Amino acid sequence: MRPLALLLAVIAVPIWGQTALTLENAVKLALKQHPAMEASDAGVKAAATKLDQARAGYLPKLNYMESWQRSNNPVFVFSSLLTQHQFTENNFLVGPLNRPDAMNNFQSRISVEQPIYDAGVTRKATRAAELGREMATEESRRTSMEVIAGVARAYYGAVLAADALKVAEEAYKSAEADLARAETIRAAGMSTDADVLSIRVHLAAVKEQLIRRTNDAELARAALNDAVGAPLNQRYDLTTPLTAVPAPAVPLEEYSKRGLLERPELRQARLATQIGETQASLARSSLLPTVFFQAAFEADRQRFVDRGGANWLGSVGMRWNIFNGGEDKARIEEARQQTRQAQAMARRGESAVRLQVERAYLDWKAAQERIEVTSATVAAAEESLRITQNRYANGLATVTDLLRTETALLETRTRKLAAVHDQRLAAAMLELAAGTLNASSDVLK
């Protein structure tokens, strides 16, 4: 077996039994099983629990406490006997009253506290939690878009690497044919050993490039598996061809407007501003009094199960934070500065989004122009090689001319593939920059 054939036989992977995978299916697979999506889902659920925590401020607080005490303190003994309903006339004797025997008090207590007025603290905390949940949702959407973009980048890269490998294989076969042709011409006395040696050198260079392209294809396949959250050794038959996509349906200005409205980062910045304002209002509410209702039921016993009595208590109270060392003032200032920070980040983000949209749009246009140029160049290079091969076979062209046209064809085919790859990727990045990239986007079809 020839060395190259042996190399290809070892490296090539049979496609029998491989799973066909379109770009759309790769995206769906990644959205289902990629660890980043699992993490973002957990973040959304965690934010939802904070909302439940905030809403709990509207509900009563119920507590149960069990305690045991033992003492010969006169006041303790006197009050315990009263609460246990065990006080008798003998307990009024001066001697036992001043120097009572030690006694036990097993106390069971259930208490409840219901806020009546909390100066809007619970309402504002709930609003802040709702905004936090919205931020987590936008973070999840941003993660989803980044996962989709990563899959598109890896998929196009894998297809490009596979197509580049095919181009290298064709170039190697063509170089082998040139070598055979040169040996035939030399045998007929129409060329020298120098021509054959030159083509052998060219063949070795093409073989080296073929090995590199094979390695690139393997790495690109592993990168795609990582992007979809699959084992790195998973094999897929990639069925979405590397072809150009249609021109953007709307002008650049429209994509910029969409980006300012749809980008998760800008939505998060606006939500952060609202959260800062809500936190400042919440901090100011802590300066106001709160009113609450309390009730308690208590059982006190000399023994754990008997010799005791029960009582209850109901009350309405007010709490007013008059001074706590300036903590409230510091919290208000902190919230104000956080609001300023969020507003500045929103302004900075808007400029960055406009730049990203424009870059992706211009990248798409440049790639489209490159496709047009390289398509014509490939056709010209193929015709040039055909003519040069015929002229060389008839002794009308030199081996230098032949090798130059071979190399030119390989380079132009590679450049065309790169241009199509860049155009497809730029289209996806344009949707990403505009904040509209999703699993149903036309750029993934």
C-alpha positions as CSV (number, residue, x, y, z in Angstrom):
1,M,0.0,0.0,0.0
2,R,1.3,3.5,-0.9
3,P,2.4,5.7,2.1
4,L,-0.3,8.3,1.6
5,A,-3.0,5.6,1.1
6,L,-1.9,4.0,4.4
7,L,-2.0,7.4,6.1
8,L,-5.5,8.1,4.9
9,A,-6.7,4.6,5.8
10,V,-5.5,5.1,9.4
11,I,-6.9,8.6,9.8
12,A,-10.1,8.3,7.9
13,V,-13.1,7.4,10.1
14,P,-15.9,5.4,8.5
15,I,-19.2,7.3,8.4
16,W,-21.2,4.1,8.8
17,G,-23.3,4.5,12.0
18,Q,-22.4,8.1,12.5
19,T,-25.2,10.4,13.5
20,A,-26.2,13.0,10.9
21,L,-26.0,16.4,12.4
22,T,-27.3,19.7,10.9
23,L,-26.3,23.0,12.4
24,E,-29.8,23.5,13.7
25,N,-29.8,20.2,15.5
26,A,-26.3,20.9,16.9
27,V,-27.7,24.1,18.4
28,K,-30.7,22.3,19.9
29,L,-28.4,19.6,21.3
30,A,-26.2,22.3,22.9
31,L,-29.2,24.1,24.4
32,K,-30.3,20.9,25.9
33,Q,-27.1,19.5,27.4
34,H,-24.4,22.1,27.5
35,P,-23.3,22.8,31.1
36,A,-23.5,26.5,30.6
37,M,-27.3,26.2,30.0
38,E,-27.7,24.1,33.1
39,A,-25.9,26.7,35.1
40,S,-28.0,29.6,33.8
41,D,-31.2,27.6,34.5
42,A,-30.0,27.2,38.1
43,G,-29.4,30.9,38.3
44,V,-33.0,31.7,37.1
45,K,-34.4,29.3,39.7
46,A,-32.2,30.7,42.4
47,A,-33.5,34.2,41.6
48,A,-37.0,33.0,41.8
49,T,-36.4,31.7,45.3
50,K,-35.2,35.2,46.3
51,L,-38.6,36.5,45.2
52,D,-40.3,33.9,47.5
53,Q,-38.0,35.1,50.3
54,A,-39.1,38.7,49.8
55,R,-42.8,37.9,49.7
56,A,-42.5,36.1,53.0
57,G,-42.4,39.5,54.6
58,Y,-46.2,39.7,54.1
59,L,-46.8,36.5,56.1
60,P,-46.8,35.9,59.9
61,K,-43.7,34.5,61.6
62,L,-44.5,31.4,63.8
63,N,-42.0,30.1,66.3
64,Y,-41.9,27.3,68.8
65,M,-39.5,27.2,71.7
66,E,-38.9,24.5,74.4
67,S,-36.7,25.3,77.5
68,W,-35.8,23.9,80.9
69,Q,-34.7,26.0,83.9
70,R,-33.9,25.2,87.5
71,S,-33.0,27.7,90.2
72,N,-33.6,28.6,93.9
73,N,-33.8,32.3,93.0
74,P,-36.7,33.7,95.0
75,V,-38.1,35.8,92.1
76,F,-37.7,32.8,89.8
77,V,-39.5,30.4,92.1
78,F,-42.2,32.9,92.9
79,S,-43.0,33.7,89.3
80,S,-42.7,30.1,88.2
81,L,-45.2,28.9,90.7
82,L,-47.6,31.5,89.5
83,T,-47.2,30.6,85.8
84,Q,-47.4,26.9,86.7
85,H,-50.7,27.6,88.6
86,Q,-49.1,25.9,91.6
87,F,-49.0,28.9,94.0
88,T,-50.6,28.2,97.4
89,E,-51.0,30.1,100.7
90,N,-47.9,28.3,102.1
91,N,-45.8,30.0,99.6
92,F,-46.5,33.3,101.4
93,L,-44.5,32.2,104.4
94,V,-41.5,34.4,105.0
95,G,-39.0,31.6,105.3
96,P,-39.8,29.7,102.1
97,L,-40.4,33.0,100.3
98,N,-36.9,34.3,101.1
99,R,-35.1,31.0,100.8
100,P,-37.1,28.7,98.6
101,D,-36.0,25.2,97.5
102,A,-34.7,24.9,94.0
103,M,-37.4,24.0,91.5
104,N,-37.8,23.1,87.8
105,N,-39.6,25.0,85.1
106,F,-40.3,23.3,81.8
107,Q,-41.6,25.9,79.4
108,S,-43.2,25.4,76.0
109,R,-43.9,28.6,74.0
110,I,-45.6,29.2,70.7
111,S,-45.4,32.8,69.4
112,V,-46.6,34.5,66.2
113,E,-45.8,38.0,64.8
114,Q,-47.7,39.6,62.0
115,P,-46.5,42.8,60.3
116,I,-49.2,45.4,60.1
117,Y,-47.2,48.3,58.6
118,D,-43.6,48.1,57.5
119,A,-43.2,51.4,55.6
120,G,-43.2,49.5,52.3
121,V,-40.1,47.4,53.1
122,T,-41.6,44.1,51.9
123,R,-43.2,45.7,48.8
124,K,-39.9,47.2,47.8
125,A,-37.9,44.1,48.6
126,T,-40.3,42.1,46.5
127,R,-39.9,44.6,43.6
128,A,-36.1,44.3,43.9
129,A,-36.4,40.5,43.8
130,E,-38.6,40.7,40.7
131,L,-36.0,42.8,39.0
132,G,-33.3,40.4,40.0
133,R,-35.3,37.5,38.5
134,E,-35.6,39.5,35.3
135,M,-31.9,40.0,35.3
136,A,-31.3,36.3,35.8
137,T,-33.6,35.6,32.8
138,E,-31.7,38.0,30.6
139,E,-28.4,36.4,31.8
140,S,-29.9,33.0,30.7
141,R,-30.8,34.5,27.3
142,R,-27.3,35.9,26.9
143,T,-25.8,32.5,27.8
144,S,-28.2,30.8,25.3
145,M,-27.1,33.3,22.5
146,E,-23.4,32.7,23.4
147,V,-23.9,28.9,23.3
148,I,-25.6,29.2,19.9
149,A,-22.8,31.4,18.6
150,G,-20.2,29.0,19.9
151,V,-21.9,26.1,18.2
152,A,-22.1,28.0,14.9
153,R,-18.5,29.0,15.1
154,A,-17.4,25.4,15.9
155,Y,-19.7,23.9,13.3
156,Y,-18.6,26.2,10.5
157,G,-15.0,25.6,11.6
158,A,-15.4,21.8,11.5
159,V,-17.0,22.0,8.0
160,L,-14.3,24.3,6.8
161,A,-11.6,22.0,8.1
162,A,-13.3,19.0,6.4
163,D,-13.6,20.9,3.1
164,A,-10.0,22.2,3.3
165,L,-8.9,18.5,3.9
166,K,-10.8,17.5,0.7
167,V,-9.1,20.3,-1.2
168,A,-5.7,19.1,0.1
169,E,-6.5,15.6,-1.0
170,E,-7.4,16.7,-4.5
171,A,-4.2,18.8,-4.6
172,Y,-2.2,15.7,-3.6
173,K,-3.8,13.5,-6.3
174,S,-3.2,16.2,-8.9
175,A,0.5,16.4,-7.8
176,E,0.8,12.6,-8.1
177,A,-0.6,12.8,-11.6
178,D,1.9,15.6,-12.4
179,L,4.7,13.4,-11.2
180,A,3.5,10.5,-13.3
181,R,3.3,12.8,-16.3
182,A,6.7,14.2,-15.7
183,E,8.2,10.7,-15.5
184,T,6.6,9.7,-18.7
185,I,7.9,12.9,-20.4
186,R,11.4,12.2,-19.0
187,A,11.3,8.6,-20.3
188,A,10.5,10.1,-23.8
189,G,13.6,12.3,-23.5
190,M,11.5,15.5,-23.5
191,S,12.6,16.6,-20.0
192,T,15.3,16.1,-17.4
193,D,15.6,14.7,-13.9
194,A,15.4,18.2,-12.5
195,D,11.7,18.4,-13.5
196,V,10.9,15.2,-11.8
197,L,12.8,16.2,-8.7
198,S,11.0,19.5,-8.6
199,I,7.6,17.8,-8.7
200,R,8.7,15.4,-6.1
201,V,9.6,18.3,-3.8
202,H,6.2,19.9,-4.6
203,L,4.4,16.6,-3.8
204,A,6.2,16.4,-0.5
205,A,5.0,19.9,0.4
206,V,1.4,19.1,-0.6
207,K,1.6,15.9,1.5
208,E,2.8,17.9,4.5
209,Q,-0.1,20.3,4.1
210,L,-2.5,17.3,3.8
211,I,-1.2,16.0,7.2
212,R,-1.8,19.5,8.7
213,R,-5.3,19.7,7.3
214,T,-6.1,16.2,8.7
215,N,-4.9,17.3,12.1
216,D,-7.0,20.5,11.8
217,A,-10.1,18.5,10.9
218,E,-9.7,16.3,14.0
219,L,-9.2,19.3,16.3
220,A,-12.2,21.1,14.8
221,R,-14.3,18.0,15.3
222,A,-13.3,17.9,19.0
223,A,-14.1,21.6,19.3
224,L,-17.6,21.1,17.9
225,N,-18.2,18.3,20.4
226,D,-17.1,20.6,23.2
227,A,-19.4,23.3,21.9
228,V,-22.5,21.0,22.0
229,G,-21.6,19.5,25.3
230,A,-20.8,16.0,23.8
231,P,-17.8,13.7,24.5
232,L,-14.8,14.9,22.6
233,N,-14.5,11.6,20.7
234,Q,-18.1,11.7,19.5
235,R,-18.4,11.3,15.7
236,Y,-21.0,13.2,13.7
237,D,-21.7,13.4,10.0
238,L,-22.0,17.2,9.4
239,T,-24.8,17.7,6.8
240,T,-25.1,21.5,6.7
241,P,-23.0,22.6,3.7
242,L,-20.6,25.5,3.8
243,T,-22.5,27.8,1.4
244,A,-23.1,31.5,1.5
245,V,-26.2,33.0,3.1
246,P,-28.4,35.7,1.6
247,A,-27.7,39.3,2.2
248,P,-29.0,40.9,5.5
249,A,-32.7,41.7,5.2
250,V,-32.5,45.1,6.9
251,P,-29.9,48.0,6.8
252,L,-27.2,48.5,9.4
253,E,-29.2,51.2,11.2
254,E,-32.0,48.7,11.9
255,Y,-29.6,46.2,13.3
256,S,-28.2,48.8,15.6
257,K,-31.7,49.7,16.8
258,R,-32.5,46.1,17.5
259,G,-29.3,45.7,19.4
260,L,-30.1,48.6,21.7
261,L,-33.5,47.1,22.4
262,E,-32.7,43.4,22.5
263,R,-29.2,42.8,23.8
264,P,-29.4,41.1,27.2
265,E,-26.4,43.1,28.5
266,L,-28.2,46.4,27.9
267,R,-31.4,45.1,29.4
268,Q,-29.5,44.0,32.4
269,A,-27.9,47.4,32.7
270,R,-31.3,49.1,32.7
271,L,-32.6,46.6,35.2
272,A,-29.6,47.2,37.4
273,T,-30.5,50.9,37.4
274,Q,-34.0,50.1,38.5
275,I,-32.7,47.8,41.2
276,G,-30.4,50.5,42.5
277,E,-33.3,53.0,42.7
278,T,-35.4,50.4,44.5
279,Q,-32.6,49.6,47.0
280,A,-32.2,53.3,47.7
281,S,-36.0,53.6,48.4
282,L,-35.8,50.4,50.5
283,A,-33.0,51.9,52.6
284,R,-35.0,55.1,53.2
285,S,-37.9,53.0,54.3
286,S,-35.8,51.6,57.1
287,L,-35.9,55.1,58.7
288,L,-39.6,54.9,59.3
289,P,-41.4,53.1,62.1
290,T,-43.0,49.6,61.7
291,V,-46.1,48.3,63.4
292,F,-46.8,44.7,64.2
293,F,-49.1,42.3,66.1
294,Q,-47.8,39.6,68.4
295,A,-49.4,36.7,70.2
296,A,-48.0,33.9,72.3
297,F,-49.2,30.8,74.1
298,E,-47.1,29.5,76.9
299,A,-47.2,26.4,79.1
300,D,-45.0,26.1,82.3
301,R,-44.6,22.8,84.3
302,Q,-42.7,21.6,87.2
303,R,-42.4,18.2,85.5
304,F,-42.2,17.8,81.8
305,V,-45.7,16.3,81.5
306,D,-47.7,17.6,84.5
307,R,-48.0,20.0,87.5
308,G,-48.2,23.0,85.3
309,G,-50.4,25.7,83.8
310,A,-50.8,27.7,80.6
311,N,-51.3,31.4,79.6
312,W,-51.5,33.5,76.6
313,L,-50.5,37.1,75.5
314,G,-51.6,39.4,72.7
315,S,-50.0,42.8,71.9
316,V,-49.5,45.4,69.2
317,G,-46.1,47.1,69.1
318,M,-44.1,49.6,67.1
319,R,-40.4,49.6,66.2
320,W,-38.6,52.7,65.2
321,N,-35.0,52.8,64.2
322,I,-33.9,56.1,65.7
323,F,-30.1,55.7,65.4
324,N,-28.0,52.7,64.3
325,G,-24.6,54.3,63.9
326,G,-25.2,55.7,60.4
327,E,-25.7,52.4,58.8
328,D,-29.0,53.5,57.0
329,K,-27.4,56.6,55.6
330,A,-24.5,54.5,54.3
331,R,-26.9,52.1,52.7
332,I,-28.7,54.9,50.9
333,E,-25.5,56.3,49.6
334,E,-24.3,52.8,48.5
335,A,-27.6,52.3,46.5
336,R,-27.2,55.8,45.0
337,Q,-23.7,55.0,43.8
338,Q,-24.7,51.6,42.5
339,T,-27.4,53.4,40.4
340,R,-24.9,55.8,39.0
341,Q,-22.6,52.9,38.1
342,A,-25.4,51.0,36.3
343,Q,-26.4,54.1,34.4
344,A,-22.8,54.6,33.2
345,M,-22.4,51.0,32.3
346,A,-25.6,51.2,30.2
347,R,-24.3,54.2,28.3
348,R,-21.0,52.4,27.7
349,G,-22.8,49.3,26.7
350,E,-24.9,51.1,24.1
351,S,-21.7,52.4,22.4
352,A,-20.2,48.9,22.5
353,V,-23.3,47.3,21.0
354,R,-23.3,49.8,18.1
355,L,-19.6,49.0,17.4
356,Q,-20.2,45.3,17.5
357,V,-23.1,45.5,15.1
358,E,-21.2,47.6,12.7
359,R,-18.2,45.3,12.8
360,A,-20.3,42.2,12.1
361,Y,-22.1,44.0,9.3
362,L,-18.9,45.1,7.6
363,D,-17.4,41.7,8.1
364,W,-20.3,40.2,6.3
365,K,-20.0,42.6,3.4
366,A,-16.3,42.1,3.1
367,A,-16.7,38.3,3.2
368,Q,-19.4,38.5,0.5
369,E,-17.1,40.5,-1.7
370,R,-14.3,38.0,-1.1
371,I,-16.6,35.2,-2.2
372,E,-17.4,37.0,-5.5
373,V,-13.7,37.6,-6.1
374,T,-12.5,34.1,-5.2
375,S,-15.3,32.3,-7.1
376,A,-14.1,34.0,-10.3
377,T,-10.4,33.3,-9.3
378,V,-11.0,29.6,-8.7
379,A,-12.6,29.1,-12.1
380,A,-9.7,31.0,-13.8
381,A,-7.1,29.0,-11.8
382,E,-8.8,25.6,-12.7
383,E,-8.7,26.6,-16.4
384,S,-5.2,27.8,-16.1
385,L,-4.0,24.5,-14.6
386,R,-5.8,22.5,-17.3
387,I,-4.1,24.5,-20.0
388,T,-0.7,24.4,-18.3
389,Q,-0.9,20.6,-17.8
390,N,-1.6,20.2,-21.5
391,R,1.2,22.5,-22.5
392,Y,3.6,20.7,-20.2
393,A,2.7,17.4,-21.6
394,N,3.5,18.7,-25.1
395,G,6.7,20.4,-24.0
396,L,5.4,23.9,-24.3
397,A,5.5,24.8,-20.6
398,T,8.1,24.4,-17.9
399,V,7.8,22.5,-14.7
400,T,7.9,25.9,-12.9
401,D,4.8,27.0,-14.7
402,L,3.1,23.8,-13.8
403,L,3.9,24.0,-10.1
404,R,3.0,27.7,-10.0
405,T,-0.5,27.0,-11.4
406,E,-0.9,24.0,-9.0
407,T,-0.1,26.1,-6.0
408,A,-2.3,28.9,-7.2
409,L,-5.3,26.7,-7.6
410,L,-4.8,25.2,-4.1
411,E,-4.5,28.7,-2.6
412,T,-7.6,30.1,-4.4
413,R,-9.8,27.1,-3.4
414,T,-8.7,27.5,0.2
415,R,-9.3,31.3,0.1
416,K,-12.8,30.7,-1.3
417,L,-13.7,28.3,1.5
418,A,-12.4,30.7,4.1
419,A,-14.5,33.5,2.5
420,V,-17.6,31.4,2.7
421,H,-16.8,30.4,6.2
422,D,-16.3,34.0,7.3
423,Q,-19.5,35.1,5.6
424,R,-21.6,32.5,7.4
425,L,-19.9,33.3,10.7
426,A,-20.3,37.0,10.2
427,A,-24.1,36.5,9.5
428,A,-24.4,34.7,12.8
429,M,-22.3,37.3,14.7
430,L,-24.5,40.0,13.2
431,E,-27.6,38.3,14.7
432,L,-25.7,37.9,18.0
433,A,-24.7,41.6,18.1
434,A,-28.3,42.6,17.4
435,G,-29.5,40.4,20.2
436,T,-31.8,38.3,18.0
437,L,-29.8,35.1,17.6
438,N,-31.9,32.1,18.6
439,A,-32.3,28.4,17.7
440,S,-34.8,29.3,14.9
441,S,-32.6,32.0,13.2
442,D,-32.4,31.7,9.4
443,V,-28.6,32.1,9.6
444,L,-28.4,28.6,11.1
445,K,-30.2,26.9,8.2
